[in-house]
Amino acid sequence: MRALGALTRTEATLYLRNPVSIFMALVLPSAILLLQGFVIPNTRVPLGGTDPVYAALRPIDLLVPLSIAVALASVAVTNYPSAISGYRETGVLRRLGVTPVGAHRILFAQWIVSGAALAVAVTVTVLLARVVFDSRMPGSPGVVVLVVVFGVAAMMAVGSLIAALAGTAQNAYGIGFLVFMGCMFTAGLWTPGPLMPEGVRQVASFTPLGAMTQALTAAWYGGTVTVAPFLVMLVWTVACAVPAAKVFRWK
């Protein structure tokens, strides 16, 4: 535990010294929320319509769960894979592997730091939305937490697969950024889930971040959360984590 604690402190220090990591995980989600709220017209006007769940909501309200998804994707598929691939590229994993510390502990340290970064990003985003835009707090906090946990597992599994396959930090970041942009589309960055065309929304619901965002929005604002998005995230977790564990290279 002492070795893991020391590695975690080191990883946290390196994380805080990396402006790209800070921007992607901690600044970008809040920046998207503020830009949408103050720059895009009518984002603070109720949607209207006949749906009792979403009629009174504003587009800016739908962007709160989306901002959480942005933070998760930033941490899981850009920052985390590039850090691990960089350690492989520079020989850090190989050298730690022949010491009593063990290379596996650096993975645990990265998961802890990633989780902490995500927690900070979510807290800042939710408080910002509440203070600046008077957005509603979660209607079903327990379900929201459960959805986030499943989403974290699925997206970290995707990130682990990228880290396992990418040979260098640059390749990992490049692949991760492409995955990140795809995730932003399915999560609803350009068209929030309830406003998506039905066909697009159905396709997005089979992606890990799309399933998470749709379930998170429903749990947040009192909609019906079915078991389907949890099954989708679980399938993605297993489908990515198993091959990642098999092909992961320490050197």
Short mmCIF file of the C-alpha atoms (twelve columns), coordinates in Angstrom:
data_MODEL
# 
_entry.id   MODEL 
# 
loop_
_atom_site.group_PDB 
_atom_site.id 
_atom_site.type_symbol 
_atom_site.label_atom_id 
_atom_site.label_alt_id 
_atom_site.label_comp_id 
_atom_site.label_asym_id 
_atom_site.label_seq_id 
_atom_site.Cartn_x 
_atom_site.Cartn_y 
_atom_site.Cartn_z 
_atom_site.pdbx_PDB_model_num 
ATOM 1   C CA . MET A 1   0.000   0.000   0.000   1 
ATOM 2   C CA . ARG A 2   2.889   2.358   0.747   1 
ATOM 3   C CA . ALA A 3   4.313   1.839   -2.747  1 
ATOM 4   C CA . LEU A 4   0.895   2.418   -4.325  1 
ATOM 5   C CA . GLY A 5   0.445   5.593   -2.297  1 
ATOM 6   C CA . ALA A 6   3.824   6.930   -3.409  1 
ATOM 7   C CA . LEU A 7   3.100   6.113   -7.051  1 
ATOM 8   C CA . THR A 8   -0.328  7.720   -6.812  1 
ATOM 9   C CA . ARG A 9   1.146   10.943  -5.407  1 
ATOM 10  C CA . THR A 10  3.717   10.974  -8.178  1 
ATOM 11  C CA . GLU A 11  1.090   10.379  -10.849 1 
ATOM 12  C CA . ALA A 12  -1.083  13.143  -9.415  1 
ATOM 13  C CA . THR A 13  1.848   15.567  -9.488  1 
ATOM 14  C CA . LEU A 14  2.664   14.679  -13.101 1 
ATOM 15  C CA . TYR A 15  -1.002  15.003  -14.011 1 
ATOM 16  C CA . LEU A 16  -1.212  18.504  -12.552 1 
ATOM 17  C CA . ARG A 17  1.914   19.529  -14.465 1 
ATOM 18  C CA . ASN A 18  0.408   18.497  -17.802 1 
ATOM 19  C CA . PRO A 19  -1.645  21.402  -19.215 1 
ATOM 20  C CA . VAL A 20  -3.253  19.190  -21.888 1 
ATOM 21  C CA . SER A 21  -4.547  16.752  -19.257 1 
ATOM 22  C CA . ILE A 22  -5.847  19.596  -17.111 1 
ATOM 23  C CA . PHE A 23  -7.600  21.209  -20.063 1 
ATOM 24  C CA . MET A 24  -9.188  18.036  -21.424 1 
ATOM 25  C CA . ALA A 25  -10.462 16.726  -18.097 1 
ATOM 26  C CA . LEU A 26  -11.107 19.776  -15.938 1 
ATOM 27  C CA . VAL A 27  -11.538 22.790  -18.235 1 
ATOM 28  C CA . LEU A 28  -13.201 21.470  -21.411 1 
ATOM 29  C CA . PRO A 29  -16.456 20.161  -19.826 1 
ATOM 30  C CA . SER A 30  -17.114 23.443  -18.023 1 
ATOM 31  C CA . ALA A 31  -16.029 25.475  -21.048 1 
ATOM 32  C CA . ILE A 32  -18.542 23.638  -23.263 1 
ATOM 33  C CA . LEU A 33  -21.290 24.338  -20.742 1 
ATOM 34  C CA . LEU A 34  -20.450 28.049  -20.509 1 
ATOM 35  C CA . LEU A 35  -20.043 28.515  -24.258 1 
ATOM 36  C CA . GLN A 36  -23.338 26.806  -24.998 1 
ATOM 37  C CA . GLY A 37  -25.099 28.807  -22.309 1 
ATOM 38  C CA . PHE A 38  -23.801 32.235  -23.243 1 
ATOM 39  C CA . VAL A 39  -23.025 32.008  -26.961 1 
ATOM 40  C CA . ILE A 40  -25.603 29.692  -28.554 1 
ATOM 41  C CA . PRO A 41  -29.028 31.376  -28.850 1 
ATOM 42  C CA . ASN A 42  -32.092 30.002  -27.022 1 
ATOM 43  C CA . THR A 43  -30.201 27.511  -24.871 1 
ATOM 44  C CA . ARG A 44  -32.009 28.868  -21.801 1 
ATOM 45  C CA . VAL A 45  -35.477 28.710  -23.337 1 
ATOM 46  C CA . PRO A 46  -37.708 25.722  -22.378 1 
ATOM 47  C CA . LEU A 47  -37.967 23.027  -25.031 1 
ATOM 48  C CA . GLY A 48  -41.744 22.793  -24.895 1 
ATOM 49  C CA . GLY A 49  -43.592 19.957  -26.589 1 
ATOM 50  C CA . THR A 50  -45.778 17.218  -25.177 1 
ATOM 51  C CA . ASP A 51  -43.179 15.119  -23.345 1 
ATOM 52  C CA . PRO A 52  -43.866 15.664  -19.626 1 
ATOM 53  C CA . VAL A 53  -40.258 14.931  -18.679 1 
ATOM 54  C CA . TYR A 54  -38.456 17.220  -21.104 1 
ATOM 55  C CA . ALA A 55  -41.016 19.935  -21.967 1 
ATOM 56  C CA . ALA A 56  -39.973 22.241  -19.130 1 
ATOM 57  C CA . LEU A 57  -36.258 21.642  -19.613 1 
ATOM 58  C CA . ARG A 58  -33.914 23.966  -21.468 1 
ATOM 59  C CA . PRO A 59  -31.169 22.842  -23.866 1 
ATOM 60  C CA . ILE A 60  -28.605 23.991  -21.293 1 
ATOM 61  C CA . ASP A 61  -30.116 21.537  -18.796 1 
ATOM 62  C CA . LEU A 62  -29.509 18.654  -21.195 1 
ATOM 63  C CA . LEU A 63  -25.868 19.718  -21.461 1 
ATOM 64  C CA . VAL A 64  -25.176 19.019  -17.780 1 
ATOM 65  C CA . PRO A 65  -25.169 15.188  -18.164 1 
ATOM 66  C CA . LEU A 66  -23.357 15.670  -21.464 1 
ATOM 67  C CA . SER A 67  -20.597 17.675  -19.760 1 
ATOM 68  C CA . ILE A 68  -20.097 14.779  -17.350 1 
ATOM 69  C CA . ALA A 69  -19.764 12.470  -20.361 1 
ATOM 70  C CA . VAL A 70  -17.201 14.846  -21.893 1 
ATOM 71  C CA . ALA A 71  -15.151 14.737  -18.695 1 
ATOM 72  C CA . LEU A 72  -15.274 10.936  -18.612 1 
ATOM 73  C CA . ALA A 73  -14.262 10.561  -22.248 1 
ATOM 74  C CA . SER A 74  -11.422 13.062  -21.794 1 
ATOM 75  C CA . VAL A 75  -10.002 11.141  -18.850 1 
ATOM 76  C CA . ALA A 76  -10.603 7.611   -20.131 1 
ATOM 77  C CA . VAL A 77  -9.663  7.686   -23.826 1 
ATOM 78  C CA . THR A 78  -7.146  10.540  -24.133 1 
ATOM 79  C CA . ASN A 79  -5.260  11.163  -20.873 1 
ATOM 80  C CA . TYR A 80  -5.109  7.631   -19.484 1 
ATOM 81  C CA . PRO A 81  -4.037  5.672   -22.620 1 
ATOM 82  C CA . SER A 82  -1.381  8.228   -23.614 1 
ATOM 83  C CA . ALA A 83  0.123   8.147   -20.102 1 
ATOM 84  C CA . ILE A 84  0.350   4.337   -20.015 1 
ATOM 85  C CA . SER A 85  1.684   4.099   -23.578 1 
ATOM 86  C CA . GLY A 86  4.241   6.769   -22.761 1 
ATOM 87  C CA . TYR A 87  5.478   4.716   -19.808 1 
ATOM 88  C CA . ARG A 88  5.807   1.683   -22.052 1 
ATOM 89  C CA . GLU A 89  7.619   3.706   -24.714 1 
ATOM 90  C CA . THR A 90  10.160  5.136   -22.255 1 
ATOM 91  C CA . GLY A 91  10.745  1.797   -20.510 1 
ATOM 92  C CA . VAL A 92  9.164   2.766   -17.197 1 
ATOM 93  C CA . LEU A 93  6.841   -0.259  -17.190 1 
ATOM 94  C CA . ARG A 94  9.705   -2.610  -18.005 1 
ATOM 95  C CA . ARG A 95  11.922  -1.218  -15.252 1 
ATOM 96  C CA . LEU A 96  9.172   -1.270  -12.641 1 
ATOM 97  C CA . GLY A 97  8.377   -4.836  -13.618 1 
ATOM 98  C CA . VAL A 98  11.719  -6.079  -12.279 1 
ATOM 99  C CA . THR A 99  11.380  -4.256  -8.934  1 
ATOM 100 C CA . PRO A 100 9.373   -5.253  -5.831  1 
ATOM 101 C CA . VAL A 101 6.973   -2.388  -6.632  1 
ATOM 102 C CA . GLY A 102 5.706   -4.114  -9.779  1 
ATOM 103 C CA . ALA A 103 4.519   -2.462  -12.955 1 
ATOM 104 C CA . HIS A 104 0.878   -3.267  -12.259 1 
ATOM 105 C CA . ARG A 105 0.775   -0.703  -9.446  1 
ATOM 106 C CA . ILE A 106 1.283   2.133   -11.874 1 
ATOM 107 C CA . LEU A 107 -1.941  1.064   -13.578 1 
ATOM 108 C CA . PHE A 108 -3.728  1.190   -10.235 1 
ATOM 109 C CA . ALA A 109 -2.227  4.629   -9.573  1 
ATOM 110 C CA . GLN A 110 -3.441  5.855   -12.957 1 
ATOM 111 C CA . TRP A 111 -6.951  4.560   -12.257 1 
ATOM 112 C CA . ILE A 112 -6.995  6.349   -8.893  1 
ATOM 113 C CA . VAL A 113 -5.774  9.633   -10.389 1 
ATOM 114 C CA . SER A 114 -8.211  9.312   -13.290 1 
ATOM 115 C CA . GLY A 115 -11.063 8.700   -10.858 1 
ATOM 116 C CA . ALA A 116 -10.077 11.721  -8.779  1 
ATOM 117 C CA . ALA A 117 -9.834  13.936  -11.872 1 
ATOM 118 C CA . LEU A 118 -13.263 12.782  -13.008 1 
ATOM 119 C CA . ALA A 119 -14.767 13.436  -9.569  1 
ATOM 120 C CA . VAL A 120 -13.374 16.981  -9.549  1 
ATOM 121 C CA . ALA A 121 -14.581 17.631  -13.111 1 
ATOM 122 C CA . VAL A 122 -18.100 16.373  -12.332 1 
ATOM 123 C CA . THR A 123 -18.299 18.418  -9.123  1 
ATOM 124 C CA . VAL A 124 -17.148 21.618  -10.823 1 
ATOM 125 C CA . THR A 125 -19.521 21.105  -13.764 1 
ATOM 126 C CA . VAL A 126 -22.583 20.395  -11.621 1 
ATOM 127 C CA . LEU A 127 -21.921 23.328  -9.284  1 
ATOM 128 C CA . LEU A 128 -21.262 25.638  -12.222 1 
ATOM 129 C CA . ALA A 129 -24.520 24.615  -13.903 1 
ATOM 130 C CA . ARG A 130 -26.402 25.130  -10.650 1 
ATOM 131 C CA . VAL A 131 -24.906 28.528  -9.789  1 
ATOM 132 C CA . VAL A 132 -24.710 30.075  -13.275 1 
ATOM 133 C CA . PHE A 133 -27.721 28.543  -15.032 1 
ATOM 134 C CA . ASP A 134 -29.896 27.433  -12.086 1 
ATOM 135 C CA . SER A 135 -30.013 23.893  -13.436 1 
ATOM 136 C CA . ARG A 136 -31.842 21.207  -11.510 1 
ATOM 137 C CA . MET A 137 -29.969 18.794  -9.289  1 
ATOM 138 C CA . PRO A 138 -30.375 15.045  -9.952  1 
ATOM 139 C CA . GLY A 139 -33.868 13.691  -9.426  1 
ATOM 140 C CA . SER A 140 -32.559 10.167  -8.696  1 
ATOM 141 C CA . PRO A 141 -29.039 10.575  -7.196  1 
ATOM 142 C CA . GLY A 142 -28.562 6.869   -6.549  1 
ATOM 143 C CA . VAL A 143 -29.388 5.924   -10.128 1 
ATOM 144 C CA . VAL A 144 -27.158 8.743   -11.395 1 
ATOM 145 C CA . VAL A 145 -24.228 7.377   -9.402  1 
ATOM 146 C CA . LEU A 146 -24.909 3.848   -10.677 1 
ATOM 147 C CA . VAL A 147 -25.030 5.053   -14.292 1 
ATOM 148 C CA . VAL A 148 -21.736 6.920   -13.848 1 
ATOM 149 C CA . VAL A 149 -20.084 3.854   -12.315 1 
ATOM 150 C CA . PHE A 150 -21.122 1.684   -15.260 1 
ATOM 151 C CA . GLY A 151 -20.013 4.416   -17.667 1 
ATOM 152 C CA . VAL A 152 -16.617 4.739   -16.002 1 
ATOM 153 C CA . ALA A 153 -16.081 0.973   -16.222 1 
ATOM 154 C CA . ALA A 154 -17.011 0.905   -19.921 1 
ATOM 155 C CA . MET A 155 -14.942 3.921   -20.956 1 
ATOM 156 C CA . MET A 156 -11.886 2.932   -18.897 1 
ATOM 157 C CA . ALA A 157 -12.082 -0.486  -20.572 1 
ATOM 158 C CA . VAL A 158 -12.068 1.258   -23.968 1 
ATOM 159 C CA . GLY A 159 -9.110  3.352   -22.821 1 
ATOM 160 C CA . SER A 160 -7.312  0.233   -21.591 1 
ATOM 161 C CA . LEU A 161 -7.708  -1.375  -25.011 1 
ATOM 162 C CA . ILE A 162 -6.227  1.728   -26.657 1 
ATOM 163 C CA . ALA A 163 -3.341  1.671   -24.161 1 
ATOM 164 C CA . ALA A 164 -2.769  -2.029  -24.847 1 
ATOM 165 C CA . LEU A 165 -2.630  -1.645  -28.639 1 
ATOM 166 C CA . ALA A 166 -0.905  1.724   -29.112 1 
ATOM 167 C CA . GLY A 167 2.852   1.523   -29.370 1 
ATOM 168 C CA . THR A 168 3.657   5.106   -28.385 1 
ATOM 169 C CA . ALA A 169 2.121   7.921   -26.383 1 
ATOM 170 C CA . GLN A 170 1.573   9.905   -29.581 1 
ATOM 171 C CA . ASN A 171 -0.272  7.025   -31.235 1 
ATOM 172 C CA . ALA A 172 -2.364  6.466   -28.119 1 
ATOM 173 C CA . TYR A 173 -3.346  10.115  -27.959 1 
ATOM 174 C CA . GLY A 174 -4.165  10.194  -31.669 1 
ATOM 175 C CA . ILE A 175 -6.340  7.085   -31.486 1 
ATOM 176 C CA . GLY A 176 -7.894  8.289   -28.254 1 
ATOM 177 C CA . PHE A 177 -8.746  11.678  -29.730 1 
ATOM 178 C CA . LEU A 178 -10.499 10.053  -32.698 1 
ATOM 179 C CA . VAL A 179 -12.464 7.852   -30.309 1 
ATOM 180 C CA . PHE A 180 -13.186 10.926  -28.195 1 
ATOM 181 C CA . MET A 181 -14.698 12.795  -31.155 1 
ATOM 182 C CA . GLY A 182 -16.847 9.788   -32.048 1 
ATOM 183 C CA . CYS A 183 -18.003 9.551   -28.451 1 
ATOM 184 C CA . MET A 184 -18.928 13.233  -28.442 1 
ATOM 185 C CA . PHE A 185 -21.256 12.661  -31.380 1 
ATOM 186 C CA . THR A 186 -22.986 9.647   -29.835 1 
ATOM 187 C CA . ALA A 187 -23.203 11.399  -26.463 1 
ATOM 188 C CA . GLY A 188 -25.052 14.287  -28.110 1 
ATOM 189 C CA . LEU A 189 -22.597 17.188  -28.092 1 
ATOM 190 C CA . TRP A 190 -24.055 18.601  -31.300 1 
ATOM 191 C CA . THR A 191 -27.614 17.358  -30.728 1 
ATOM 192 C CA . PRO A 192 -28.518 16.308  -27.160 1 
ATOM 193 C CA . GLY A 193 -30.090 12.849  -26.897 1 
ATOM 194 C CA . PRO A 194 -33.778 13.806  -26.528 1 
ATOM 195 C CA . LEU A 195 -33.432 16.138  -29.522 1 
ATOM 196 C CA . MET A 196 -31.715 13.587  -31.783 1 
ATOM 197 C CA . PRO A 197 -33.571 12.042  -34.709 1 
ATOM 198 C CA . GLU A 198 -34.983 8.735   -33.507 1 
ATOM 199 C CA . GLY A 199 -32.772 6.604   -35.752 1 
ATOM 200 C CA . VAL A 200 -29.588 8.364   -34.664 1 
ATOM 201 C CA . ARG A 201 -30.624 8.151   -31.023 1 
ATOM 202 C CA . GLN A 202 -31.197 4.410   -31.314 1 
ATOM 203 C CA . VAL A 203 -27.778 3.857   -32.884 1 
ATOM 204 C CA . ALA A 204 -26.119 6.062   -30.230 1 
ATOM 205 C CA . SER A 205 -27.790 4.013   -27.492 1 
ATOM 206 C CA . PHE A 206 -25.622 1.028   -28.458 1 
ATOM 207 C CA . THR A 207 -22.377 2.936   -27.847 1 
ATOM 208 C CA . PRO A 208 -20.895 3.148   -24.330 1 
ATOM 209 C CA . LEU A 209 -21.036 6.920   -23.923 1 
ATOM 210 C CA . GLY A 210 -24.314 7.253   -25.796 1 
ATOM 211 C CA . ALA A 211 -25.944 4.701   -23.500 1 
ATOM 212 C CA . MET A 212 -24.497 6.410   -20.446 1 
ATOM 213 C CA . THR A 213 -25.595 9.908   -21.461 1 
ATOM 214 C CA . GLN A 214 -29.131 8.834   -22.326 1 
ATOM 215 C CA . ALA A 215 -29.499 6.930   -19.054 1 
ATOM 216 C CA . LEU A 216 -27.886 9.768   -17.103 1 
ATOM 217 C CA . THR A 217 -30.257 12.340  -18.613 1 
ATOM 218 C CA . ALA A 218 -33.282 10.202  -17.779 1 
ATOM 219 C CA . ALA A 219 -32.109 9.593   -14.199 1 
ATOM 220 C CA . TRP A 220 -31.227 13.254  -13.726 1 
ATOM 221 C CA . TYR A 221 -34.544 14.682  -14.886 1 
ATOM 222 C CA . GLY A 222 -37.002 12.024  -13.832 1 
ATOM 223 C CA . GLY A 223 -37.317 9.938   -16.954 1 
ATOM 224 C CA . THR A 224 -37.552 6.158   -17.124 1 
ATOM 225 C CA . VAL A 225 -34.211 4.363   -16.860 1 
ATOM 226 C CA . THR A 226 -34.400 0.832   -18.241 1 
ATOM 227 C CA . VAL A 227 -31.899 -1.970  -17.870 1 
ATOM 228 C CA . ALA A 228 -30.875 -1.705  -21.543 1 
ATOM 229 C CA . PRO A 229 -28.175 1.015   -21.182 1 
ATOM 230 C CA . PHE A 230 -26.613 -0.857  -18.269 1 
ATOM 231 C CA . LEU A 231 -26.406 -3.997  -20.401 1 
ATOM 232 C CA . VAL A 232 -24.833 -2.008  -23.253 1 
ATOM 233 C CA . MET A 233 -22.176 -0.543  -20.941 1 
ATOM 234 C CA . LEU A 234 -21.520 -3.946  -19.377 1 
ATOM 235 C CA . VAL A 235 -21.038 -5.553  -22.799 1 
ATOM 236 C CA . TRP A 236 -18.585 -2.821  -23.807 1 
ATOM 237 C CA . THR A 237 -16.713 -3.256  -20.521 1 
ATOM 238 C CA . VAL A 238 -16.222 -6.979  -21.031 1 
ATOM 239 C CA . ALA A 239 -15.640 -6.733  -24.794 1 
ATOM 240 C CA . CYS A 240 -12.793 -4.235  -24.320 1 
ATOM 241 C CA . ALA A 241 -11.325 -5.283  -20.959 1 
ATOM 242 C CA . VAL A 242 -10.808 -8.947  -21.858 1 
ATOM 243 C CA . PRO A 243 -8.761  -8.396  -25.067 1 
ATOM 244 C CA . ALA A 244 -6.936  -5.484  -23.401 1 
ATOM 245 C CA . ALA A 245 -5.768  -7.815  -20.627 1 
ATOM 246 C CA . LYS A 246 -4.694  -10.450 -23.173 1 
ATOM 247 C CA . VAL A 247 -2.702  -8.196  -25.507 1 
ATOM 248 C CA . PHE A 248 -1.333  -5.648  -23.039 1 
ATOM 249 C CA . ARG A 249 2.447   -5.355  -23.324 1 
ATOM 250 C CA . TRP A 250 4.686   -4.216  -20.491 1 
ATOM 251 C CA . LYS A 251 7.563   -3.429  -22.851 1 
# 
